[in-house]
Amino acid sequence: MDTATHYIAMIEGGKNFPSAEMIERIAAALGKDSADLFAITPIQQDWKEAILEDIEKLIADRIFALRNKPEQPQC
């Protein structure tokens, strides 16, 4: 990439912000798209699966409760 390590360290430490051209160069050196450098860290896969399981259980429980709810008399 031919950029001073001191400059990269300043970017990493938040003391300097790279130009758009430098962002593209850094992304290319890392084999990433430049937008990936600004992406929020994804939720760990095991957390995502646990959250989905919890949501599925909540939905199943709610459906069960609605199906077994006594009929309300109509006025």
C-alpha positions as CSV (number, residue, x, y, z in Angstrom):
1,M,0.0,0.0,0.0
2,D,3.0,2.2,0.4
3,T,1.7,4.4,3.3
4,A,3.5,5.3,6.4
5,T,2.6,3.0,9.4
6,H,2.5,6.1,11.6
7,Y,-0.3,7.6,9.4
8,I,-2.2,4.3,9.6
9,A,-1.8,4.2,13.3
10,M,-3.2,7.7,13.6
11,I,-6.2,6.7,11.6
12,E,-6.7,3.6,13.8
13,G,-6.4,5.7,16.9
14,G,-9.0,8.2,15.7
15,K,-6.4,11.1,15.6
16,N,-6.6,11.4,11.8
17,F,-9.4,10.8,9.3
18,P,-8.4,9.4,5.8
19,S,-9.4,10.9,2.6
20,A,-11.9,9.1,0.3
21,E,-8.9,8.0,-1.8
22,M,-7.1,6.6,1.2
23,I,-10.2,4.8,2.4
24,E,-10.4,3.1,-1.0
25,R,-6.7,2.2,-0.8
26,I,-7.1,0.7,2.7
27,A,-10.2,-1.3,1.7
28,A,-8.4,-2.6,-1.4
29,A,-5.4,-3.6,0.7
30,L,-7.7,-5.5,3.1
31,G,-9.7,-7.1,0.2
32,K,-12.9,-5.4,1.3
33,D,-15.4,-2.9,-0.1
34,S,-14.9,0.6,1.4
35,A,-18.4,0.5,2.9
36,D,-17.4,-2.6,4.9
37,L,-14.9,-0.4,6.8
38,F,-17.8,1.5,8.3
39,A,-20.1,-1.4,9.0
40,I,-21.3,-2.1,12.5
41,T,-19.8,-5.3,13.8
42,P,-22.3,-8.0,13.0
43,I,-24.0,-9.9,15.9
44,Q,-22.2,-13.1,16.6
45,Q,-23.9,-16.0,14.9
46,D,-24.7,-17.9,18.2
47,W,-26.4,-14.7,19.6
48,K,-28.4,-14.4,16.4
49,E,-29.6,-18.0,16.6
50,A,-30.5,-17.6,20.3
51,I,-32.5,-14.5,19.6
52,L,-34.4,-16.1,16.7
53,E,-35.2,-19.1,18.9
54,D,-36.6,-16.8,21.6
55,I,-38.7,-15.0,19.0
56,E,-40.0,-18.2,17.6
57,K,-40.9,-19.4,21.1
58,L,-42.7,-16.2,22.0
59,I,-44.7,-16.4,18.7
60,A,-45.6,-20.0,19.3
61,D,-46.7,-19.3,22.9
62,R,-48.8,-16.4,21.8
63,I,-50.5,-18.4,19.1
64,F,-51.2,-21.2,21.6
65,A,-52.7,-18.7,24.0
66,L,-54.9,-17.2,21.4
67,R,-56.1,-20.6,20.1
68,N,-57.0,-21.7,23.7
69,K,-58.6,-18.4,24.8
70,P,-62.2,-18.9,25.9
71,E,-64.7,-17.4,23.5
72,Q,-66.0,-14.0,24.6
73,P,-69.8,-13.6,24.4
74,Q,-70.8,-11.2,21.7
75,C,-73.0,-8.2,22.7
